[in-house]
Amino acid sequence: MISSEWVDQADARIAPHIVRTPLTHDAARNLFIKWENRQKTGSFKARGALNRILAMTDGEHAAGIVTASAGNHGQGVALAGQLTGARATCYVSEHAAPVKVNAIRALGAEIVAVKGGYPEAEAAGRKFAVENQKTWVSAYDDDWVIAGQGTVGLELINSPVLSGEGLGGMSVLVPLSGGGLIAGIGLALARLNPKPRLVGVQPETAPFMHGLFYHGSQDGIPDLDSLADGLTGAVQADSVTIPMVKELVDEIVLVSEDEIARAVAFAYTEYGEVIEASGAVTIAAALRNVAEKKPQVAIVSGGNIQPEVHARIVADYAGEARS
């Protein structure tokens, strides 16, 4: 497992190119929220992609960069490609959200749409990268990417809103799919004593890391559709994140599609924030626990949602979003 010093190095490397996103406190619910929807490209994914690609050699840049994405990682890779002059190709599912695909294309990356879901897009992208000697950039199965995502944790520790010493008695809720974000944040927070409770949150329809964490297997888990499209798809079987999640994470919880939608509406109604469903899972989990008044930190991972989908969700839950 990589050391937490990698996260410090990533922080220095990407600092000129990212936003230190806000952390707010909802005192009535004792809920702190980290708004990564305010990040460049609208998602935390820019952090890991930038760290990975800025650390590459000139030869790796010249070879060209290939990735697969549900949408947000692809934008981060495309942004990093712009900064380094590397040609970026992004494989996406035919079902990927158009707002995300169009944003990747607008940043200069070539789009290759693949029939099926994210697993098919990732398999096709990896195959293309190997066959054409391109530089593959995983969305999560990469030490450099994990370290970049861990800078979210450093910002929590150093936030004037929430001092590092105060994190020890809290639960930090993190959206979870392949595990890159929660592994990176876990590395950063591991330096604290006492450490906060680190909780991954997944949709009930895509509990792949949940299966690996509690049962050592994701076999037989169906890949169902979810509003949280960025959190679907099986985890690469040999991903470096799997042992890291098992070591660093305390608990993984699952939230329903209804809870996710209500959290999207709640974020807009209560805070005026437009967030995507993948980022809303942590608010969904946090709202279950607000009656206990225990301090929680929810990482909202992104805000790239189809406008018409967001409008429909907000309309569907008008008058119900508040908790």
LINUR-V112699 format. One record per residue. N is the residue number from 0. RES is the residue in three letters. PSI is psi in degrees with one decimal (999 if undefined). BURIAL is b if it has 9 or more other C-alpha atoms within 8 Angstrom, else e. Layout:
n:N res:RES psi:PSI burial:BURIAL
n:N res:RES psi:PSI burial:BURIAL
This chain:
n:0 res:MET psi:138.7 burial:e
n:1 res:ILE psi:158.7 burial:e
n:2 res:SER psi:162.3 burial:e
n:3 res:SER psi:-18.7 burial:b
n:4 res:GLU psi:-27.4 burial:e
n:5 res:TRP psi:-34.3 burial:b
n:6 res:VAL psi:-40.7 burial:b
n:7 res:ASP psi:-42.9 burial:b
n:8 res:GLN psi:-39.9 burial:e
n:9 res:ALA psi:-41.5 burial:b
n:10 res:ASP psi:-43.8 burial:b
n:11 res:ALA psi:-37.9 burial:e
n:12 res:ARG psi:-43.0 burial:b
n:13 res:ILE psi:-7.8 burial:b
n:14 res:ALA psi:-41.3 burial:e
n:15 res:PRO psi:-11.0 burial:e
n:16 res:HIS psi:-1.9 burial:e
n:17 res:ILE psi:175.2 burial:b
n:18 res:VAL psi:136.1 burial:e
n:19 res:ARG psi:100.1 burial:e
n:20 res:THR psi:152.0 burial:b
n:21 res:PRO psi:150.4 burial:e
n:22 res:LEU psi:122.5 burial:b
n:23 res:THR psi:161.5 burial:e
n:24 res:HIS psi:119.4 burial:b
n:25 res:ASP psi:95.3 burial:b
n:26 res:ALA psi:-34.1 burial:e
n:27 res:ALA psi:-30.6 burial:e
n:28 res:ARG psi:0.5 burial:e
n:29 res:ASN psi:44.5 burial:b
n:30 res:LEU psi:120.8 burial:b
n:31 res:PHE psi:138.6 burial:b
n:32 res:ILE psi:126.7 burial:b
n:33 res:LYS psi:115.6 burial:b
n:34 res:TRP psi:81.5 burial:b
n:35 res:GLU psi:-5.5 burial:b
n:36 res:ASN psi:-15.8 burial:b
n:37 res:ARG psi:-0.9 burial:b
n:38 res:GLN psi:158.2 burial:b
n:39 res:LYS psi:139.4 burial:e
n:40 res:THR psi:1.7 burial:e
n:41 res:GLY psi:18.6 burial:b
n:42 res:SER psi:153.0 burial:b
n:43 res:PHE psi:-20.5 burial:b
n:44 res:LYS psi:-24.4 burial:b
n:45 res:ALA psi:-31.1 burial:b
n:46 res:ARG psi:-54.6 burial:b
n:47 res:GLY psi:-41.9 burial:b
n:48 res:ALA psi:-43.3 burial:b
n:49 res:LEU psi:-44.0 burial:b
n:50 res:ASN psi:-43.9 burial:b
n:51 res:ARG psi:-47.4 burial:b
n:52 res:ILE psi:-34.8 burial:b
n:53 res:LEU psi:-25.2 burial:b
n:54 res:ALA psi:-5.5 burial:e
n:55 res:MET psi:162.0 burial:b
n:56 res:THR psi:163.7 burial:e
n:57 res:ASP psi:-33.7 burial:e
n:58 res:GLY psi:-39.6 burial:e
n:59 res:GLU psi:-38.6 burial:b
n:60 res:HIS psi:-45.8 burial:b
n:61 res:ALA psi:-31.1 burial:e
n:62 res:ALA psi:-24.5 burial:b
n:63 res:GLY psi:149.0 burial:b
n:64 res:ILE psi:136.7 burial:b
n:65 res:VAL psi:139.2 burial:b
n:66 res:THR psi:172.4 burial:b
n:67 res:ALA psi:147.2 burial:b
n:68 res:SER psi:148.9 burial:b
n:69 res:ALA psi:-8.5 burial:b
n:70 res:GLY psi:-45.8 burial:b
n:71 res:ASN psi:-43.3 burial:b
n:72 res:HIS psi:-39.3 burial:b
n:73 res:GLY psi:-36.9 burial:b
n:74 res:GLN psi:-40.2 burial:b
n:75 res:GLY psi:-42.2 burial:b
n:76 res:VAL psi:-43.3 burial:b
n:77 res:ALA psi:-40.5 burial:b
n:78 res:LEU psi:-45.5 burial:b
n:79 res:ALA psi:-35.2 burial:b
n:80 res:GLY psi:-40.1 burial:b
n:81 res:GLN psi:-45.1 burial:b
n:82 res:LEU psi:-31.2 burial:e
n:83 res:THR psi:-8.5 burial:b
n:84 res:GLY psi:12.1 burial:e
n:85 res:ALA psi:136.0 burial:b
n:86 res:ARG psi:126.7 burial:b
n:87 res:ALA psi:136.2 burial:b
n:88 res:THR psi:130.9 burial:b
n:89 res:CYS psi:122.3 burial:b
n:90 res:TYR psi:131.1 burial:b
n:91 res:VAL psi:157.0 burial:b
n:92 res:SER psi:149.5 burial:b
n:93 res:GLU psi:-17.0 burial:b
n:94 res:HIS psi:4.5 burial:e
n:95 res:ALA psi:147.2 burial:b
n:96 res:ALA psi:126.2 burial:b
n:97 res:PRO psi:-35.9 burial:e
n:98 res:VAL psi:-33.6 burial:b
n:99 res:LYS psi:-43.2 burial:b
n:100 res:VAL psi:-43.2 burial:b
n:101 res:ASN psi:-35.0 burial:e
n:102 res:ALA psi:-38.9 burial:b
n:103 res:ILE psi:-47.0 burial:b
n:104 res:ARG psi:-39.7 burial:b
n:105 res:ALA psi:-25.4 burial:e
n:106 res:LEU psi:2.2 burial:b
n:107 res:GLY psi:1.2 burial:b
n:108 res:ALA psi:150.7 burial:b
n:109 res:GLU psi:136.4 burial:e
n:110 res:ILE psi:133.4 burial:b
n:111 res:VAL psi:111.7 burial:e
n:112 res:ALA psi:137.5 burial:b
n:113 res:VAL psi:138.5 burial:b
n:114 res:LYS psi:140.3 burial:e
n:115 res:GLY psi:-159.2 burial:b
n:116 res:GLY psi:-162.1 burial:b
n:117 res:TYR psi:-40.8 burial:b
n:118 res:PRO psi:-38.6 burial:b
n:119 res:GLU psi:-38.2 burial:b
n:120 res:ALA psi:-41.9 burial:b
n:121 res:GLU psi:-43.3 burial:b
n:122 res:ALA psi:-42.1 burial:e
n:123 res:ALA psi:-39.8 burial:b
n:124 res:GLY psi:-43.8 burial:b
n:125 res:ARG psi:-43.0 burial:b
n:126 res:LYS psi:-44.6 burial:e
n:127 res:PHE psi:-42.0 burial:b
n:128 res:ALA psi:-43.3 burial:b
n:129 res:VAL psi:-47.1 burial:e
n:130 res:GLU psi:-26.2 burial:e
n:131 res:ASN psi:12.3 burial:e
n:132 res:GLN psi:43.2 burial:e
n:133 res:LYS psi:166.2 burial:b
n:134 res:THR psi:115.0 burial:b
n:135 res:TRP psi:135.4 burial:b
n:136 res:VAL psi:103.4 burial:b
n:137 res:SER psi:151.8 burial:b
n:138 res:ALA psi:-17.6 burial:b
n:139 res:TYR psi:-28.8 burial:b
n:140 res:ASP psi:63.4 burial:b
n:141 res:ASP psi:125.5 burial:b
n:142 res:ASP psi:-39.9 burial:e
n:143 res:TRP psi:-40.5 burial:b
n:144 res:VAL psi:-45.1 burial:b
n:145 res:ILE psi:-44.9 burial:b
n:146 res:ALA psi:-40.3 burial:b
n:147 res:GLY psi:-42.3 burial:b
n:148 res:GLN psi:-29.0 burial:b
n:149 res:GLY psi:-15.8 burial:b
n:150 res:THR psi:-20.7 burial:b
n:151 res:VAL psi:-42.1 burial:b
n:152 res:GLY psi:-40.6 burial:b
n:153 res:LEU psi:-39.8 burial:b
n:154 res:GLU psi:-33.4 burial:b
n:155 res:LEU psi:-48.3 burial:b
n:156 res:ILE psi:-39.4 burial:b
n:157 res:ASN psi:3.3 burial:b
n:158 res:SER psi:134.6 burial:b
n:159 res:PRO psi:-19.5 burial:e
n:160 res:VAL psi:-32.4 burial:e
n:161 res:LEU psi:103.1 burial:b
n:162 res:SER psi:152.1 burial:b
n:163 res:GLY psi:-35.6 burial:b
n:164 res:GLU psi:-30.5 burial:e
n:165 res:GLY psi:-13.2 burial:e
n:166 res:LEU psi:-22.7 burial:b
n:167 res:GLY psi:-34.5 burial:b
n:168 res:GLY psi:13.2 burial:b
n:169 res:MET psi:165.4 burial:b
n:170 res:SER psi:131.1 burial:b
n:171 res:VAL psi:116.3 burial:b
n:172 res:LEU psi:127.3 burial:b
n:173 res:VAL psi:130.5 burial:b
n:174 res:PRO psi:141.9 burial:b
n:175 res:LEU psi:128.5 burial:b
n:176 res:SER psi:-91.7 burial:b
n:177 res:GLY psi:-19.4 burial:b
n:178 res:GLY psi:2.0 burial:b
n:179 res:GLY psi:-42.5 burial:b
n:180 res:LEU psi:-48.2 burial:b
n:181 res:ILE psi:-31.8 burial:b
n:182 res:ALA psi:-43.3 burial:b
n:183 res:GLY psi:-45.7 burial:b
n:184 res:ILE psi:-39.5 burial:b
n:185 res:GLY psi:-40.5 burial:b
n:186 res:LEU psi:-44.5 burial:b
n:187 res:ALA psi:-43.2 burial:b
n:188 res:LEU psi:-15.7 burial:b
n:189 res:ALA psi:-18.7 burial:b
n:190 res:ARG psi:-11.0 burial:e
n:191 res:LEU psi:149.0 burial:b
n:192 res:ASN psi:109.9 burial:e
n:193 res:PRO psi:156.9 burial:e
n:194 res:LYS psi:149.3 burial:b
n:195 res:PRO psi:164.4 burial:b
n:196 res:ARG psi:123.1 burial:b
n:197 res:LEU psi:120.4 burial:b
n:198 res:VAL psi:122.9 burial:b
n:199 res:GLY psi:146.3 burial:b
n:200 res:VAL psi:125.6 burial:b
n:201 res:GLN psi:156.6 burial:b
n:202 res:PRO psi:148.0 burial:b
n:203 res:GLU psi:-26.7 burial:b
n:204 res:THR psi:-7.9 burial:b
n:205 res:ALA psi:60.2 burial:b
n:206 res:PRO psi:49.1 burial:b
n:207 res:PHE psi:-51.9 burial:b
n:208 res:MET psi:-30.6 burial:b
n:209 res:HIS psi:-44.1 burial:b
n:210 res:GLY psi:-42.0 burial:b
n:211 res:LEU psi:-38.2 burial:b
n:212 res:PHE psi:-44.4 burial:b
n:213 res:TYR psi:-26.0 burial:e
n:214 res:HIS psi:-4.1 burial:e
n:215 res:GLY psi:15.2 burial:e
n:216 res:SER psi:147.4 burial:e
n:217 res:GLN psi:10.6 burial:b
n:218 res:ASP psi:137.2 burial:e
n:219 res:GLY psi:-1.9 burial:e
n:220 res:ILE psi:120.2 burial:e
n:221 res:PRO psi:145.2 burial:e
n:222 res:ASP psi:89.8 burial:b
n:223 res:LEU psi:160.0 burial:e
n:224 res:ASP psi:151.1 burial:e
n:225 res:SER psi:149.5 burial:b
n:226 res:LEU psi:-34.2 burial:b
n:227 res:ALA psi:68.8 burial:b
n:228 res:ASP psi:-28.2 burial:b
n:229 res:GLY psi:-5.6 burial:b
n:230 res:LEU psi:10.4 burial:b
n:231 res:THR psi:168.1 burial:b
n:232 res:GLY psi:143.1 burial:b
n:233 res:ALA psi:156.8 burial:b
n:234 res:VAL psi:138.3 burial:b
n:235 res:GLN psi:128.4 burial:e
n:236 res:ALA psi:-34.5 burial:e
n:237 res:ASP psi:23.3 burial:e
n:238 res:SER psi:139.7 burial:b
n:239 res:VAL psi:-17.6 burial:b
n:240 res:THR psi:-25.3 burial:b
n:241 res:ILE psi:-53.9 burial:b
n:242 res:PRO psi:-29.6 burial:e
n:243 res:MET psi:-43.1 burial:b
n:244 res:VAL psi:-42.5 burial:b
n:245 res:LYS psi:-32.4 burial:e
n:246 res:GLU psi:-37.8 burial:e
n:247 res:LEU psi:-23.4 burial:b
n:248 res:VAL psi:141.2 burial:b
n:249 res:ASP psi:-30.7 burial:e
n:250 res:GLU psi:150.3 burial:e
n:251 res:ILE psi:127.5 burial:b
n:252 res:VAL psi:156.6 burial:b
n:253 res:LEU psi:141.6 burial:b
n:254 res:VAL psi:150.2 burial:b
n:255 res:SER psi:165.4 burial:b
n:256 res:GLU psi:-37.7 burial:b
n:257 res:ASP psi:-42.9 burial:e
n:258 res:GLU psi:-39.0 burial:b
n:259 res:ILE psi:-47.1 burial:b
n:260 res:ALA psi:-42.9 burial:b
n:261 res:ARG psi:-35.2 burial:b
n:262 res:ALA psi:-37.7 burial:b
n:263 res:VAL psi:-47.4 burial:b
n:264 res:ALA psi:-40.7 burial:b
n:265 res:PHE psi:-44.6 burial:b
n:266 res:ALA psi:-37.2 burial:b
n:267 res:TYR psi:-45.0 burial:b
n:268 res:THR psi:-41.8 burial:b
n:269 res:GLU psi:-38.2 burial:e
n:270 res:TYR psi:-8.1 burial:e
n:271 res:GLY psi:22.2 burial:e
n:272 res:GLU psi:130.4 burial:e
n:273 res:VAL psi:115.0 burial:b
n:274 res:ILE psi:153.5 burial:b
n:275 res:GLU psi:162.4 burial:b
n:276 res:ALA psi:-34.6 burial:b
n:277 res:SER psi:-32.7 burial:b
n:278 res:GLY psi:-19.9 burial:b
n:279 res:ALA psi:-12.5 burial:b
n:280 res:VAL psi:-32.1 burial:b
n:281 res:THR psi:-37.7 burial:b
n:282 res:ILE psi:-39.6 burial:b
n:283 res:ALA psi:-45.6 burial:b
n:284 res:ALA psi:-40.0 burial:b
n:285 res:ALA psi:-37.7 burial:b
n:286 res:LEU psi:-20.8 burial:e
n:287 res:ARG psi:-28.2 burial:e
n:288 res:ASN psi:2.3 burial:b
n:289 res:VAL psi:-27.0 burial:b
n:290 res:ALA psi:-24.9 burial:e
n:291 res:GLU psi:-15.7 burial:e
n:292 res:LYS psi:15.1 burial:e
n:293 res:LYS psi:142.8 burial:e
n:294 res:PRO psi:135.0 burial:b
n:295 res:GLN psi:149.6 burial:b
n:296 res:VAL psi:122.4 burial:b
n:297 res:ALA psi:122.5 burial:b
n:298 res:ILE psi:115.2 burial:b
n:299 res:VAL psi:110.6 burial:b
n:300 res:SER psi:-19.2 burial:b
n:301 res:GLY psi:170.5 burial:b
n:302 res:GLY psi:18.2 burial:b
n:303 res:ASN psi:86.6 burial:b
n:304 res:ILE psi:143.0 burial:b
n:305 res:GLN psi:127.4 burial:b
n:306 res:PRO psi:-41.2 burial:e
n:307 res:GLU psi:-31.4 burial:e
n:308 res:VAL psi:-43.5 burial:e
n:309 res:HIS psi:-44.7 burial:b
n:310 res:ALA psi:-40.9 burial:e
n:311 res:ARG psi:-44.3 burial:e
n:312 res:ILE psi:-46.3 burial:b
n:313 res:VAL psi:-40.4 burial:b
n:314 res:ALA psi:-40.8 burial:e
n:315 res:ASP psi:-33.4 burial:e
n:316 res:TYR psi:18.1 burial:b
n:317 res:ALA psi:130.3 burial:e
n:318 res:GLY psi:-8.5 burial:e
n:319 res:GLU psi:-11.9 burial:e
n:320 res:ALA psi:-30.0 burial:b
n:321 res:ARG psi:146.8 burial:e
n:322 res:SER psi:999 burial:e
